[in-house]
């Protein structure tokens, strides 16, 4: 698949300044950040594509080559890049250094943290899904969920045991290095030691409760407040409700993904709702009022005399509210005809009388229709 133009990827012109290019990349990095789009492969691809474009356009020499030759540089090959799939989010952060330091609000990268993060690493985030009915979405609700998570060991208070020795993993350095070859040359990623958390020391006498892991598995019930007007695909981040940190940092977050249950009566389209209601044939002919259920109770709609089945009525303000908005969508009601079954003898007699009274009119209508068909084919 052909690569997109790097200027197009970042949404900048060829004469854009270095600051404009950096600003555009930050905007895309925030939009497609992995913590904002957990599990979204398309967002991951766009995140890496933007990183590749920025890597080239932020380097004056690479930019000059790209402006002259495009993706294929002299001597064969090309710029390659982060979108090839061999690079992780952590590799991108490590490569670009402090450009990410002022992009906040999403927590750390999933699965790890940059070597440039300040302070002890927090615990891991957890993710769950909650399925809501349309009524719960319309009114807002509070859901109780049970989650399994790691909490600080109560017996050793998260220390893992007593006594210390030199960490055998990092030899007391507190850091580990990972080297990898790339099209940019050798890259070295330095991170805190995963076993000692950067302290350089390991536990001599491990806690019997947690076996030196500093935390234990628990199952807890948590209340999740669902605001009015959410939609499937939204998520709620509950800070501090994830796993406990093993390095003295803050607990991770619980990320609650919103899902929608299918409704047997209503169909949702944005903030609007759609439904079908069958009306007795006599009411369609004579007119009257028809009761219609909504998410908020029952309303009455006016049926004019001679109302035709298949016509749609609009009931304003009976749809779904928006998130953080006072506006409500509308309810669209498609009117159908209810044909009675198991008629009583009196009802049958009345329908037969009605049939006789309308036979002349129906005959004229059918004849007119046949005449028009004949004219069409003549």
Buried (B, 14 or more C-beta within 10 A) or exposed (E): EEBEEBBEBBBBEEEBEEEBBBEBBBBBBBEBBBBBBBEBEEBBEBBBBBBBBBBBBBBEEBBEBBEEEEBEBEEEEBBBBBBEEEBBBBBBBBBBEEBBEEEEEBBBBBEBBBBEBEEBBBBBBBBBEBEBBBEBBBBBBEBEBEBEBBBBBEEBEBBBBEEBEEBEBBEBBBEBEEEEEBEBEEBEBEBBBBBBBBBBBBBEEBBEBBEBBBBBEEEEEBEBEBBBBBBBEBBBBBEEBBBBBBBBBBBBBBBBBBEBEEBEEBEBEEBBBBBBBEBBBBBBBEEBEBEBBBBEEEBEBEBEEEBEEEEEBEBEEBBBBBEEEEEBBBBBBBBBBBEEEEEEEEEEEEBEEEEEEEEEEEEEEEEEEEEEEEEEEE
